[in-house]
Amino acid sequence: DDANPLYAQLYAALMDDVYANELRAPLPAALEAAQNTARTQYLTDIGQLGYRSFLPHVEK
């Protein structure tokens, strides 16, 4: 994203590192509630700030 180099940098890091690590193994059941809470809060915060999400695939 040429208009927002920070977005591009963070998105690249997400796709290259974080996203791949998330797919390696399923999340332990004990952490699912915390992950869902964090995801919901993240999307709420991003929406309030007027930024697009770095996780467009979880907004659906």
GUKEVEX-25043 format. One line per 10 residues: number of its first residue (from 0); their letters; for each residue x, z, y of C-alpha. Coordinates in pm, whole numbers. Example, Ala and Ser with C-alpha at 12.3 -4.5 7.8 and 13.67 -1.06 7.14 Angstrom:
BEGIN
0	AS	1230,780,-450  1367,714,-106
END
This chain:
BEGIN
0	DDANPLYAQL	0,0,0  191,-130,301  -29,53,550  57,390,404  409,415,257  362,779,158  55,682,-46  253,404,-213  539,640,-294  313,910,-438
10	YAALMDDVYA	106,659,-631  421,507,-783  541,853,-887  200,924,-1037  195,604,-1239  560,621,-1347  586,988,-1435  283,1212,-1414  29,972,-1560  247,892,-1861
20	NELRAPLPAA	307,1261,-1927  -67,1329,-1918  -120,1075,-2195  145,1214,-2430  -64,1493,-2575  -414,1625,-2530  -459,1916,-2295  -503,2246,-2480  -867,2351,-2479  -776,2673,-2297
30	LEAAQNTART	-664,2468,-1994  -955,2223,-1973  -1167,2440,-1742  -873,2493,-1504  -798,2119,-1503  -1160,2033,-1425  -1173,2290,-1145  -847,2160,-997  -963,1798,-1019  -1292,1881,-847
40	QYLTDIGQLG	-1114,2073,-571  -860,1794,-523  -1132,1532,-482  -1323,1758,-243  -1013,1822,-31  -916,1455,-19  -1271,1361,81  -1278,1617,362  -946,1495,499  -1061,1133,499
50	YRSFLPHVEK	-787,1009,267  -836,793,-35  -770,963,-362  -445,921,-550  -655,935,-868  -909,655,-827  -979,647,-1202  -1124,1003,-1199  -1361,944,-909  -1601,738,-1120
END
